[in-house]
Amino acid sequence: MAKQRQRGNGSGSLFQRKTGGPWIASWYNDSGKRVERSTFCRDKAKAARVLGKRTDDAMLRRAGVIDGRAEAMAQQARRPIDEHLTDWETSLRAKSITDKRIGMVLARVRRMLDACGFETLADIEPGPVTQAVQQMQSDGAAPRTINGHLQALRQFLRWAVAERRLALDPLPGVSMVKVVGQTRNRRPLDVAELSRLIDAAERGPAYRGLSGPDRAIAYRVATGSGLRRNELRTLRPQDFDLDDDNPAIVVQAAHSKRKRRDRQPIRPDLADLLRPWMAHKPAGRPVFALPDRTADMMRLDLRRARAWWIRATVDPDERRERRRSDFLTYHDGNGAVCDFHSLRGTFITALIRSGASVREAQELARHSDPKLTMNTYTRLGVHDLAGALDRLPAVQSPRPESETMRATGTDDASATRDEKRPQYTTQRERETLRINTKLRDESAQCADERSAQKPLQNKAQSDTVQMDAMQCGNTPGRTRTCDLRFRKAMLYPTELRVRRYVVYRLTIQ
């Protein structure tokens, strides 16, 4: 049996490594591990008091009186905040976040910490942060810029809480700045504007190393796929799957905004246009060398396209009307701009105008919320709304009462009706009665011809019924009656009964 390790009585011990040096304290901590620390005291009595404090703390931790995790958090909170930022940067790089994004987030956090005067995590309080936000508003910073700084600071604090460097978020009551409307209102391009913009870019000079044909292709890809500017910058020849039955452009997870690999489908005609253009692009290198300020590039191409469009007419009145219009302008009359990101809005708006459902537009736009797709990126004009009203079913007026009465035959008028429309039972009976009435004269004539062959008693009954019908008929000049004696077989000749049966069958068919 192995010999059990002997532990001390909890008082620890003191020793010197060399004569005249500081005393070294040795004790067992709360987990049973032997620890040696210098007391930095050359006086043994003072070193003994330090050792007693260490052993008492270890005993209280073993008893659960002192929380070891809380003490560790307190030690982390007293460290310089730059050390925590260095550790946070390491964790961000492990998540495959781009260097540009990491640099922007770290710069925003450092800017907020310097404005508030925080040096450790324990110094972070809501009051200085609120004052820093008010100062940024006074300096004219946009609400989205201020919210970006607050989001970066909160992201750093959430990481500190997850790493158990802070017990709780110290800024629970600091809210974001309210954004009223859009700080940059964009408008989509219609088909005519887009075609003239692409033509002006293709025939225009190079802009900061990007040729005119390459700019035209970039405009086509942006409006045909909805890809963002930074996503277009990262595309390489191997990201274009143009020979597939369903051509698409692949955006890698490291460059996608939602941090996952996206396969964006495109139209076959756009794939046919890209195939010869991609043949001369070197493998492994970006195909679009877009500048940092794509808005300036769009402004120049729009100005060139608008000038060509105005000079295309020789009529002075028409030329003045074109100068007053918003066609191909960078700023329209409502203050909306048309920059490079407007091409993404053009793509999404065209999807809605083509009849795509909200779910389809959301998937093609690669949005997580359909409200973003419909409220921010979709712009419908008056003609689109009028077209939606034209697709509503028309409300028909009811038929006049006179036509309805004539169709039922109550005023002795014949109404035109569709032979294919089925007749109801009541209507069929009325038609039969009307036809029977028309046969009255013929039946009377036949009855006179055969009266010599009838017994006198039957003839007398027939004359009596006909007279009663003439007196109580409900229609002028007609002999409608419900007297069952008039329908008895003994009052009708056989030939007349056959004719009436044939007419009845023809009526109901």
C-alpha positions in Angstrom: 0.0 0.0 0.0 1.3 3.4 -1.1 2.2 5.8 1.7 -0.2 8.7 1.9 1.3 12.1 1.4 1.6 13.9 4.8 0.2 17.4 4.9 1.1 20.1 7.4 -1.1 21.3 10.2 -2.1 24.3 8.1 0.4 26.8 9.8 3.0 26.6 7.0 6.7 27.2 7.3 9.4 29.8 6.7 12.9 29.4 5.4 15.7 31.4 3.7 17.4 30.4 0.5 20.6 32.3 1.6 21.7 33.9 4.8 20.4 37.4 5.2 17.9 37.0 2.3 14.1 37.4 2.5 12.1 34.8 4.2 10.2 32.4 1.9 6.7 31.3 3.0 5.6 27.7 2.2 2.0 26.5 2.7 -0.8 24.4 1.2 -3.5 26.3 -0.7 -7.2 25.5 -0.8 -6.7 22.8 -3.5 -4.0 21.0 -1.5 -1.1 22.1 -3.6 2.1 23.3 -2.0 2.9 26.9 -2.7 6.1 28.9 -2.1 6.1 32.7 -2.2 8.6 35.3 -1.0 7.4 37.5 1.9 9.9 40.2 0.9 10.7 40.6 4.6 14.0 40.1 6.3 12.4 40.2 9.7 11.2 36.7 10.7 8.3 38.1 12.8 6.9 40.2 10.0 7.3 37.2 7.6 5.4 35.1 10.1 2.5 37.5 10.0 2.5 37.3 6.2 2.5 33.5 6.3 -0.4 33.6 8.8 -2.4 35.7 6.4 -1.8 33.3 3.5 -2.7 30.2 5.6 -5.8 31.8 6.9 -7.0 32.7 3.4 -6.4 29.1 2.3 -8.4 27.8 5.2 -11.3 30.2 4.5 -11.4 29.2 0.8 -11.5 25.5 1.8 -14.4 26.2 4.1 -16.2 28.2 1.3 -16.2 31.5 3.2 -14.1 33.1 0.4 -15.1 32.6 -3.2 -12.0 31.8 -5.2 -13.6 32.8 -8.5 -14.7 36.2 -7.2 -11.2 36.8 -6.0 -9.8 35.8 -9.4 -12.2 38.3 -11.1 -11.1 41.0 -8.7 -7.5 40.3 -9.7 -8.4 40.5 -13.4 -10.3 43.7 -12.9 -7.2 45.4 -11.5 -5.0 44.5 -14.5 -4.2 47.2 -17.0 -6.9 47.4 -19.7 -4.4 47.3 -22.5 -3.6 43.7 -21.5 -7.2 42.7 -21.8 -7.4 44.4 -25.3 -4.4 42.3 -26.4 -6.1 39.1 -25.3 -9.4 40.1 -27.0 -7.6 40.8 -30.2 -6.1 37.3 -30.1 -9.6 35.8 -29.6 -11.0 37.8 -32.6 -8.2 36.6 -34.9 -9.0 33.0 -33.9 -12.6 33.6 -35.3 -11.3 34.3 -38.9 -12.4 38.0 -38.7 -10.8 40.2 -41.3 -7.9 42.5 -40.2 -9.9 45.5 -41.3 -12.8 44.7 -39.1 -10.5 43.9 -36.1 -8.6 47.2 -36.5 -11.8 49.2 -36.7 -13.3 47.6 -33.6 -10.2 48.0 -31.5 -9.8 51.6 -32.6 -13.4 52.4 -31.6 -12.9 50.7 -28.2 -9.7 52.5 -27.5 -11.3 55.8 -28.5 -14.1 55.3 -26.1 -11.8 54.2 -23.2 -9.5 57.2 -23.7 -12.5 59.6 -23.8 -13.8 58.1 -20.5 -10.4 57.9 -18.8 -10.7 54.2 -18.0 -7.4 52.4 -17.1 -8.8 49.1 -15.7 -11.9 47.0 -16.0 -12.9 48.0 -12.5 -13.0 51.7 -13.6 -15.7 51.2 -16.2 -18.9 53.0 -15.1 -22.0 54.3 -16.9 -21.6 57.9 -16.1 -18.3 58.7 -18.0 -19.7 56.7 -21.0 -22.8 58.8 -21.1 -20.8 62.0 -21.0 -18.6 60.7 -23.8 -21.6 60.0 -26.0 -23.0 63.5 -25.3 -19.6 65.0 -26.3 -19.6 63.1 -29.5 -23.1 64.4 -30.3 -21.9 67.9 -29.6 -19.0 67.4 -32.0 -21.4 66.6 -34.8 -20.9 62.8 -34.9 -23.7 60.9 -36.7 -26.0 58.7 -34.7 -24.8 55.5 -36.5 -21.2 56.4 -35.8 -21.9 56.8 -32.0 -23.8 53.6 -32.0 -20.9 51.8 -33.7 -18.6 52.9 -30.9 -21.1 51.8 -28.2 -21.5 48.4 -29.9 -17.8 47.8 -30.1 -17.4 48.7 -26.4 -20.2 46.4 -25.4 -18.7 43.6 -27.5 -15.5 43.9 -25.6 -17.4 43.9 -22.3 -19.4 40.8 -23.3 -16.1 39.0 -24.0 -14.8 40.0 -20.6 -17.9 38.6 -18.9 -17.6 35.4 -20.8 -14.0 35.0 -19.9 -14.8 35.6 -16.2 -12.8 38.8 -16.0 -16.0 40.7 -15.0 -18.9 39.4 -13.0 -21.5 41.5 -14.8 -21.8 44.0 -17.6 -21.1 47.5 -16.1 -23.1 49.3 -18.7 -26.6 47.8 -18.6 -28.4 51.2 -18.6 -26.5 52.9 -21.4 -28.8 52.8 -24.5 -28.1 53.4 -28.1 -28.7 56.8 -29.7 -32.0 57.0 -31.5 -31.7 57.1 -35.3 -34.5 59.1 -36.9 -34.9 57.9 -40.5 -31.9 57.0 -42.7 -28.8 59.1 -42.4 -28.1 58.3 -46.1 -31.2 57.8 -48.2 -30.5 55.9 -51.4 -32.6 55.5 -54.5 -32.6 52.7 -57.0 -32.0 53.1 -60.7 -34.6 52.3 -63.3 -33.8 50.3 -66.5 -33.2 53.4 -68.7 -30.8 55.0 -66.2 -28.9 51.8 -65.6 -28.4 51.1 -69.3 -27.1 54.7 -69.9 -24.8 54.4 -66.8 -23.3 51.2 -68.0 -22.8 52.6 -71.5 -21.1 55.8 -70.1 -18.8 53.7 -67.9 -17.8 51.4 -70.8 -16.9 54.3 -73.1 -15.4 56.4 -70.4 -11.8 56.8 -69.3 -10.1 54.8 -66.5 -10.7 55.8 -62.9 -7.9 55.2 -60.4 -6.6 52.2 -62.4 -10.0 50.7 -63.1 -10.8 50.7 -66.8 -14.1 51.7 -68.3 -15.1 48.1 -69.4 -14.2 46.8 -66.0 -16.4 49.4 -64.3 -19.3 48.4 -66.6 -18.9 44.8 -65.7 -18.8 45.7 -62.0 -22.1 47.6 -62.4 -23.7 44.7 -64.2 -22.6 42.2 -61.5 -23.7 44.4 -58.7 -27.2 44.9 -60.2 -27.4 41.2 -61.3 -26.4 39.6 -58.0 -26.8 42.3 -55.3 -23.3 41.7 -54.0 -21.8 44.5 -51.8 -18.7 46.5 -52.7 -16.4 44.7 -50.2 -17.7 41.3 -51.4 -17.0 42.3 -55.0 -13.4 43.2 -54.1 -12.7 39.7 -52.8 -13.9 37.8 -55.8 -11.4 35.7 -57.7 -11.7 33.7 -61.0 -12.3 30.5 -59.0 -15.3 32.1 -57.3 -17.3 32.3 -60.6 -19.2 29.1 -61.4 -20.3 30.1 -64.9 -20.4 26.7 -66.7 -23.0 25.1 -64.4 -26.7 24.7 -65.4 -27.5 27.3 -62.7 -24.6 29.8 -62.8 -23.6 31.4 -59.6 -21.0 33.6 -57.8 -19.5 32.2 -54.6 -18.6 34.5 -51.7 -16.3 32.9 -49.1 -17.3 32.9 -45.5 -14.4 35.1 -44.5 -15.6 37.9 -46.8 -19.4 37.5 -46.5 -21.2 39.9 -44.1 -23.0 37.1 -42.4 -19.8 35.0 -42.1 -20.8 32.0 -44.1 -20.2 30.7 -47.6 -22.8 32.1 -49.9 -23.6 30.9 -53.4 -25.4 33.7 -55.2 -27.3 32.6 -58.4 -27.1 34.8 -61.4 -29.0 34.9 -64.8 -27.6 32.9 -67.7 -27.3 36.0 -69.9 -25.0 37.6 -67.3 -23.0 34.4 -67.1 -22.6 34.5 -70.9 -21.3 38.1 -70.7 -18.8 37.3 -67.9 -17.4 34.1 -69.5 -15.2 35.9 -72.2 -14.3 38.7 -69.8 -13.0 36.2 -67.2 -10.9 34.4 -69.7 -8.1 37.0 -69.4 -8.1 37.4 -65.6 -5.1 35.9 -63.7 -6.0 33.1 -61.3 -5.8 33.7 -57.6 -6.1 37.5 -57.9 -9.1 39.8 -57.4 -11.0 40.5 -60.6 -12.4 43.9 -59.4 -9.9 46.6 -58.3 -12.6 48.8 -56.9 -11.4 52.1 -55.3 -12.2 53.0 -51.7 -14.5 55.8 -52.6 -16.9 54.2 -55.1 -19.4 57.0 -54.6 -17.0 59.4 -56.4 -16.7 56.9 -59.3 -20.4 56.6 -59.6 -20.8 60.4 -59.5 -18.5 60.9 -62.5 -20.1 58.1 -64.5 -23.6 59.5 -63.8 -22.5 63.0 -64.7 -21.1 61.8 -68.0 -24.2 59.7 -68.8 -26.5 62.6 -68.0 -24.5 65.0 -70.2 -24.7 62.7 -73.2 -28.4 62.2 -72.6 -29.1 65.9 -72.5 -27.1 66.5 -75.7 -28.8 63.7 -77.5 -31.8 65.9 -78.3 -31.7 69.0 -80.6 -35.1 70.4 -79.5 -34.4 73.4 -77.1 -37.6 72.8 -75.1 -36.9 69.2 -74.7 -33.3 69.9 -73.6 -34.6 72.3 -71.0 -37.0 69.7 -69.7 -34.2 67.2 -69.4 -32.0 69.6 -67.4 -34.8 70.1 -64.9 -35.5 66.4 -64.5 -33.8 64.0 -61.9 -32.8 61.5 -64.6 -29.3 60.2 -63.9 -28.6 62.7 -61.1 -26.5 61.8 -58.1 -29.0 63.7 -55.8 -32.6 63.8 -56.7 -35.3 66.3 -55.6 -36.0 64.4 -52.4 -32.4 64.3 -51.3 -31.8 60.6 -52.1 -28.4 59.7 -53.5 -27.3 57.1 -56.0 -24.0 55.6 -54.9 -22.5 52.2 -55.5 -24.6 50.6 -52.8 -27.7 51.8 -54.6 -27.1 49.1 -57.1 -27.9 46.6 -54.4 -31.2 48.4 -53.8 -31.8 48.3 -57.6 -31.4 44.6 -57.6 -33.8 44.0 -54.7 -36.4 46.5 -56.0 -36.3 44.8 -59.4 -37.0 41.5 -57.7 -40.1 42.9 -56.0 -41.3 44.5 -59.2 -40.9 41.2 -61.1 -43.4 39.5 -58.8 -41.0 37.7 -56.4 -42.4 36.8 -53.0 -41.0 38.4 -49.8 -39.3 35.1 -48.9 -37.6 34.8 -52.3 -36.4 38.4 -52.2 -35.1 37.9 -48.6 -33.1 34.8 -49.6 -31.6 36.4 -52.7 -30.7 39.6 -50.7 -29.1 37.3 -48.0 -30.9 39.2 -45.2 -31.8 37.7 -41.9 -34.9 39.9 -41.4 -37.5 40.5 -44.1 -38.2 43.9 -42.7 -34.7 45.0 -43.8 -35.5 43.7 -47.3 -38.9 45.4 -47.7 -38.4 48.7 -45.7 -34.8 49.6 -46.4 -33.9 48.3 -49.8 -37.3 48.3 -51.7 -38.4 51.5 -53.3 -41.7 51.4 -55.2 -43.0 54.3 -57.3 -46.4 55.5 -58.2 -46.5 53.4 -61.4 -45.7 50.3 -59.4 -48.6 51.0 -57.0 -51.0 51.7 -59.8 -50.0 48.5 -61.5 -50.8 46.6 -58.3 -54.3 48.2 -58.3 -54.8 47.1 -61.9 -54.3 43.5 -60.9 -57.3 43.7 -58.5 -60.5 42.0 -59.7 -63.2 44.4 -61.0 -66.5 44.7 -59.1 -69.5 44.1 -61.3 -72.8 46.0 -60.9 -76.0 43.9 -60.1 -78.5 43.3 -63.0 -81.5 45.7 -63.1 -84.8 44.5 -61.6 -86.6 44.7 -64.9 -84.2 42.2 -66.5 -84.6 39.9 -63.5 -88.4 40.0 -63.8 -88.3 39.4 -67.6 -86.0 36.4 -67.0 -88.5 34.8 -64.6 -91.3 35.4 -67.1 -93.6 37.2 -64.7 -94.5 40.0 -67.1 -95.1 37.7 -70.1 -91.9 38.8 -71.9 -89.3 36.4 -73.4 -85.8 36.9 -72.0 -82.7 35.7 -73.8 -80.7 33.2 -71.8 -77.7 31.0 -72.3 -78.7 27.5 -73.4 -75.7 26.1 -71.5 -76.9 27.6 -68.2 -78.9 25.0 -66.2 -82.6 25.7 -65.4 -83.9 25.4 -61.9 -87.0 23.4 -61.2 -89.3 26.4 -60.7 -88.2 28.0 -63.9 -88.6 24.8 -65.8 -92.2 24.5 -64.6 -93.0 28.0 -65.7 -91.6 27.4 -69.1 -93.7 24.3 -69.4 -96.9 26.1 -68.4 -96.2 28.9 -70.9 -95.8 26.4 -73.7 -98.9 24.6 -72.6 -100.8 27.8 -72.8 -99.7 28.4 -76.3 -101.2 25.0 -77.2 -104.6 26.0 -75.9 -106.0 27.1 -79.3 -104.8 23.9 -81.0 -106.3 21.8 -78.2 -109.6 23.5 -78.4 -109.7 23.0 -82.2 -108.8 19.3 -81.9 -111.5 19.0 -79.2 -114.1 20.4 -81.6 -113.1 18.1 -84.3 -113.4 15.1 -82.1 -116.4 16.3 -80.1 -118.7 14.1 -82.2 -116.9 11.0 -81.1 -117.1 12.0 -77.4 -119.9 11.1 -75.1 -122.1 14.0 -74.3 -121.2 13.8 -70.6 -117.4 14.2 -71.2 -118.0 17.0 -73.7 -120.1 18.9 -71.1 -117.4 18.5 -68.5 -114.7 19.8 -70.9 -116.8 22.9 -71.8 -117.4 23.6 -68.1 -113.7 23.5 -67.2 -112.7 25.7 -70.2 -115.2 28.3 -69.2 -114.1 28.3 -65.6 -110.5 28.8 -66.8 -111.4 31.7 -69.0 -113.1 33.4 -66.1 -110.4 32.9 -63.5 -107.2 33.1 -65.5 -104.5 35.2 -63.9 -103.0 36.5 -67.1 -104.9 38.5 -69.7 -105.8 36.4 -72.7 -104.4 33.2 -71.2 -106.0 30.1 -69.7 -103.6 29.2 -66.9 -105.3 27.1 -64.2 -104.4 24.6 -61.6 -107.6 22.6 -61.9 -106.7 18.9 -61.9 -109.8 18.0 -63.9 -108.3 19.8 -66.9 -105.3 17.5 -66.8 -107.2 14.2 -66.7 -106.6 11.8 -69.6 -110.3 11.6 -70.4 -110.4 15.3 -71.4 -107.5 15.1 -73.9 -107.2 13.1 -77.1 -104.3 10.7 -77.4 -102.6 12.7 -80.2 -102.6 15.9 -78.1 -101.1 14.1 -75.2 -98.2 12.8 -77.3 -97.5 16.2 -78.7 -97.5 17.8 -75.2 -95.1 15.1 -73.9 -92.7 15.7 -76.8 -92.7 19.4 -76.2 -92.1 18.9 -72.5 -89.1 16.7 -73.1 -87.6 19.2 -75.5 -88.0 21.9 -73.0 -86.2 20.3 -70.1 -83.3 19.1 -72.2 
